[in-house]
Amino acid sequence: IDGPSLEGYLFPDTYRIPKGMKSEDVLGMMIERLRDQIGTELYNRMAETDTDERSALTLASIIEKEAALEGERPIISAVYHNRLKKGMRLQADPTAIYGLKQQRKGITRSDIRKRTDYNTYYINGLPPGPIASPGIRSIRAALYPANVQYIYFVSNGEGSHTFSLNAEDHREAVAAYYAKKAEIKAPKTETTETE
C-alpha cells in the first residue's frame, strides 16, 4: 500500500480466517478484499478524476466518520470537494480528533486547536492518509460527489446535517444547533393550569 499505515486499507467485512494463518496473510486478505470491492468501475473513476487510491480512501474515511445518513454521503463529499477546489481547509472534526490519546464522544475547542499532521483545521488539503476504514458507500461517495455547491455543514442534532452555501447561513445553522442542544439540556418544568 501507499500510505503511512494500514488505516483505511483493511476493508470492514466478515472474514473466515483459518486457524494458524499468518498475520501478514490476514492483512493481505483484507487489503485484497478492499481492492475487490472497489473494482474496475471505481478504479476507472479514480483515473478519470486524477485521484490516487490513498486520496480516495482518505476522503472516503472522513465521509465515513461524518455521515450518519446514507443519502448525505455524496453531499458531504461535495462539500469537501468544493472546499478543496476553493483552496479552503476541510475543517473536518473527525480529523481533529484522529490520533488523540483520549477518544471521547464529541469534540471540544481544545481538540480543534491541537496541531497534528491530520487536523484539517490546520493543514491544507487532505491528511496524509485515511483516518478510518471506509465502507464501499463512502468510497463511492468520495468519487461521485453530489452536484451541489454547499461549502459548509453542521449537525442538526438529530443525525442529519444542515448544509449551507455561505458563511452567514452556516453561522445561523450552528446557532440553531447550539440552541437546540441547550433546550435539550435545560430541565423541563411542568406547569399546571388552575381554575
Backbone hydrogen bonds in HBPLUS format (Angstrom, degrees):
<---DONOR---> <-ACCEPTOR-->    atom                        ^
c    i                          cat <-CA-CA->   ^        H-A-AA   ^      H-
h    n   atom  resd res      DA  || num        DHA   H-A  angle D-A-AA Bond
n    s   type  num  typ     dist DA aas  dist angle  dist       angle   num
A0009-TYR N   A0006-LEU O   2.89 MM   3  5.42 164.8  1.91 140.4 144.5     1
A0021-MET N   A0018-PRO O   3.13 MM   3  5.70 154.8  2.20 141.1 138.8     2
A0025-ASP N   A0022-LYS O   2.96 MM   3  5.25 122.8  2.29 103.5 118.1     3
A0026-VAL N   A0022-LYS O   3.01 MM   4  6.42 150.4  2.10 151.2 160.4     4
A0027-LEU N   A0023-SER O   2.95 MM   4  6.21 167.8  1.97 155.7 157.9     5
A0028-GLY N   A0024-GLU O   2.91 MM   4  6.06 154.3  1.98 139.5 147.6     6
A0029-MET N   A0025-ASP O   2.88 MM   4  6.06 149.4  1.98 141.9 149.7     7
A0030-MET N   A0026-VAL O   3.06 MM   4  6.41 151.5  2.14 148.5 155.9     8
A0031-ILE N   A0027-LEU O   2.97 MM   4  6.27 155.7  2.03 152.2 158.8     9
A0032-GLU N   A0028-GLY O   2.85 MM   4  6.02 157.6  1.90 147.0 154.0    10
A0033-ARG N   A0029-MET O   2.88 MM   4  6.11 150.9  1.97 142.0 150.1    11
A0034-LEU N   A0030-MET O   3.06 MM   4  6.32 153.7  2.13 140.3 146.9    12
A0035-ARG N   A0031-ILE O   3.05 MM   4  6.40 163.5  2.08 152.6 155.5    13
A0036-ASP N   A0032-GLU O   2.84 MM   4  6.10 150.5  1.92 149.4 158.3    14
A0037-GLN N   A0033-ARG O   2.88 MM   4  6.07 157.7  1.93 150.6 156.3    15
A0038-ILE N   A0034-LEU O   2.90 MM   4  6.21 155.4  1.96 152.5 159.8    16
A0039-GLY N   A0035-ARG O   3.09 MM   4  6.21 168.9  2.11 143.7 146.7    17
A0043-TYR N   A0039-GLY O   3.09 MM   4  6.29 155.7  2.15 151.8 159.5    18
A0044-ASN N   A0040-THR O   2.78 MM   4  5.92 153.7  1.84 153.1 160.5    19
A0045-ARG N   A0041-GLU O   2.92 MM   4  6.22 146.5  2.04 140.0 150.0    20
A0046-MET N   A0042-LEU O   2.94 MM   4  6.20 149.7  2.04 141.0 148.5    21
A0047-ALA N   A0043-TYR O   3.07 MM   4  6.38 154.9  2.13 143.2 149.3    22
A0048-GLU N   A0044-ASN O   2.86 MM   4  6.18 157.5  1.91 150.5 156.9    23
A0049-THR N   A0045-ARG O   2.98 MM   4  6.16 152.5  2.06 149.6 156.0    24
A0051-THR N   A0046-MET O   2.80 MM   5  4.72 171.6  1.81 144.4 146.5    25
A0050-ASP N   A0047-ALA O   3.25 MM   3  4.98 161.4  2.29  99.5 104.6    26
A0056-ALA N   A0052-ASP O   3.04 MM   4  6.31 165.4  2.06 158.6 162.9    27
A0057-LEU N   A0053-GLU O   2.92 MM   4  6.12 164.7  1.95 155.4 159.6    28
A0058-THR N   A0054-ARG O   2.80 MM   4  5.92 149.6  1.89 147.2 156.5    29
A0059-LEU N   A0055-SER O   2.97 MM   4  6.17 174.0  1.98 155.0 155.6    30
A0060-ALA N   A0056-ALA O   2.91 MM   4  6.01 159.6  1.95 144.6 151.5    31
A0061-SER N   A0057-LEU O   2.85 MM   4  5.93 144.4  1.98 138.9 147.7    32
A0062-ILE N   A0058-THR O   3.21 MM   4  6.56 147.7  2.32 145.5 153.3    33
A0062-ILE N   A0059-LEU O   3.13 MM   3  5.23 122.6  2.48  98.1 112.1    34
A0063-ILE N   A0059-LEU O   3.02 MM   4  6.34 162.2  2.05 154.7 159.6    35
A0064-GLU N   A0060-ALA O   2.83 MM   4  6.03 155.1  1.90 146.0 153.3    36
A0065-LYS N   A0061-SER O   3.16 MM   4  6.38 149.1  2.26 138.3 144.8    37
A0066-GLU N   A0062-ILE O   3.02 MM   4  6.24 138.7  2.19 143.8 155.7    38
A0066-GLU N   A0063-ILE O   3.11 MM   3  5.05 126.2  2.41  94.7 109.1    39
A0067-ALA N   A0063-ILE O   2.87 MM   4  5.81 170.6  1.88 164.0 164.2    40
A0072-GLU N   A0069-LEU O   3.05 MM   3  5.55 151.1  2.14 113.1 121.8    41
A0073-ARG N   A0070-GLU O   3.25 MM   3  5.79 159.6  2.29 115.6 120.9    42
A0075-ILE N   A0072-GLU O   3.07 MM   3  5.12 120.0  2.45  99.5 115.2    43
A0076-ILE N   A0072-GLU O   2.84 MM   4  6.03 166.2  1.86 168.1 171.0    44
A0077-SER N   A0073-ARG O   2.94 MM   4  6.12 159.7  1.98 150.8 157.1    45
A0078-ALA N   A0074-PRO O   2.95 MM   4  6.12 150.1  2.04 134.4 142.2    46
A0146-ALA N   A0074-PRO O   2.92 MM  72  4.87 176.0  1.92 115.5 115.2    47
A0079-VAL N   A0075-ILE O   2.99 MM   4  6.35 153.2  2.06 148.9 155.5    48
A0080-TYR N   A0076-ILE O   3.16 MM   4  6.53 162.7  2.19 153.0 155.9    49
A0081-HIS N   A0077-SER O   2.87 MM   4  6.16 161.1  1.90 155.2 161.4    50
A0082-ASN N   A0078-ALA O   2.76 MM   4  5.89 164.9  1.79 154.8 159.1    51
A0083-ARG N   A0079-VAL O   2.92 MM   4  6.16 155.1  1.98 148.4 155.4    52
A0084-LEU N   A0080-TYR O   2.94 MM   4  6.12 161.7  1.97 149.2 154.0    53
A0085-LYS N   A0081-HIS O   2.93 MM   4  6.20 159.7  1.98 151.8 157.2    54
A0086-LYS N   A0082-ASN O   3.09 MM   4  6.28 146.0  2.21 142.0 150.7    55
A0088-MET N   A0083-ARG O   2.83 MM   5  4.91 152.6  1.90 156.9 151.5    56
A0087-GLY N   A0084-LEU O   3.07 MM   3  5.05 155.0  2.13 101.5 109.3    57
A0091-GLN N   A0120-THR O   3.19 MM  29  4.86 155.0  2.26 113.9 110.6    58
A0095-THR N   A0092-ALA O   3.01 MM   3  5.61 137.4  2.20 116.1 127.2    59
A0096-ALA N   A0093-ASP O   2.88 MM   3  5.15 130.6  2.13 106.6 120.7    60
A0097-ILE N   A0093-ASP O   3.28 MM   4  6.70 146.0  2.41 155.2 164.4    61
A0098-TYR N   A0094-PRO O   3.11 MM   4  6.05 121.2  2.47 133.1 146.8    62
A0100-LEU N   A0097-ILE O   3.20 MM   3  5.57 168.6  2.22 125.6 127.5    63
A0111-ASP N   A0108-THR O   3.11 MM   3  5.15 126.1  2.41  95.7 109.3    64
A0112-ILE N   A0108-THR O   3.24 MM   4  6.64 157.8  2.29 149.2 153.8    65
A0113-ARG N   A0109-ARG O   3.05 MM   4  6.30 141.7  2.20 142.8 153.6    66
A0114-LYS N   A0111-ASP O   3.22 MM   3  5.47 154.5  2.29 104.8 112.3    67
A0122-TYR N   A0119-ASN O   2.96 MM   3  5.75 162.2  1.99 119.8 125.4    68
A0123-ILE N   A0119-ASN O   2.99 MM   4  6.22 159.0  2.04 146.9 153.6    69
A0138-SER N   A0135-GLY O   3.19 MM   3  5.57 125.7  2.50 105.5 117.7    70
A0139-ILE N   A0135-GLY O   3.12 MM   4  6.46 153.8  2.19 149.1 157.2    71
A0140-ARG N   A0136-ILE O   2.86 MM   4  6.05 162.0  1.90 149.4 154.0    72
A0141-ALA N   A0137-ARG O   2.98 MM   4  6.13 155.4  2.04 138.1 145.2    73
A0142-ALA N   A0138-SER O   2.91 MM   4  6.10 151.3  2.00 143.1 150.4    74
A0143-LEU N   A0139-ILE O   3.24 MM   4  6.52 141.9  2.39 142.2 151.4    75
A0143-LEU N   A0140-ARG O   3.12 MM   3  5.23 127.9  2.40  97.7 111.0    76
A0144-TYR N   A0140-ARG O   2.80 MM   4  5.94 132.8  2.02 146.7 161.4    77
A0151-ILE N   A0164-SER O   3.05 MM  13  6.39 155.4  2.11 157.0 160.6    78
A0152-TYR N   A0164-SER O   3.24 MM  12  5.08 144.3  2.37 151.5 147.8    79
A0164-SER N   A0152-TYR O   2.97 MM  12  5.08 163.5  2.00 132.7 134.4    80
A0154-VAL N   A0162-THR O   3.05 MM   8  5.47 146.1  2.17 140.3 150.5    81
A0162-THR N   A0154-VAL O   2.77 MM   8  5.47 160.8  1.81 161.9 166.3    82
A0156-ASN N   A0160-SER O   2.98 MM   4  5.95 158.0  2.03 147.3 143.0    83
A0170-HIS N   A0166-ASN O   3.06 MM   4  6.28 153.5  2.13 147.1 155.5    84
A0171-ARG N   A0167-ALA O   2.84 MM   4  6.09 157.0  1.89 151.9 156.9    85
A0172-GLU N   A0168-GLU O   3.15 MM   4  6.47 154.7  2.22 146.4 152.8    86
A0173-ALA N   A0169-ASP O   2.97 MM   4  6.27 151.2  2.05 145.0 153.0    87
A0174-VAL N   A0170-HIS O   2.86 MM   4  6.15 155.3  1.92 154.3 161.2    88
A0175-ALA N   A0171-ARG O   2.92 MM   4  6.13 159.0  1.97 146.4 152.2    89
A0176-ALA N   A0172-GLU O   2.93 MM   4  6.15 152.8  2.00 143.9 151.4    90
A0177-TYR N   A0173-ALA O   2.97 MM   4  6.21 150.4  2.06 142.2 150.2    91
A0178-TYR N   A0174-VAL O   2.99 MM   4  6.33 164.3  2.01 155.5 158.2    92
A0179-ALA N   A0175-ALA O   2.88 MM   4  6.06 151.3  1.97 146.4 155.1    93
A0180-LYS N   A0176-ALA O   2.95 MM   4  6.10 158.1  2.00 146.3 151.7    94
A0181-LYS N   A0177-TYR O   2.92 MM   4  6.16 155.7  1.98 148.8 156.2    95
A0182-ALA N   A0178-TYR O   2.91 MM   4  6.07 156.2  1.97 144.6 150.4    96
A0183-GLU N   A0179-ALA O   2.95 MM   4  6.14 152.3  2.03 143.7 151.6    97
A0184-ILE N   A0180-LYS O   3.03 MM   4  6.28 150.5  2.12 145.9 153.0    98
A0185-LYS N   A0181-LYS O   3.11 MM   4  6.37 152.3  2.19 144.3 151.5    99
A0186-ALA N   A0182-ALA O   2.94 MM   4  6.07 140.8  2.10 146.1 156.3   100
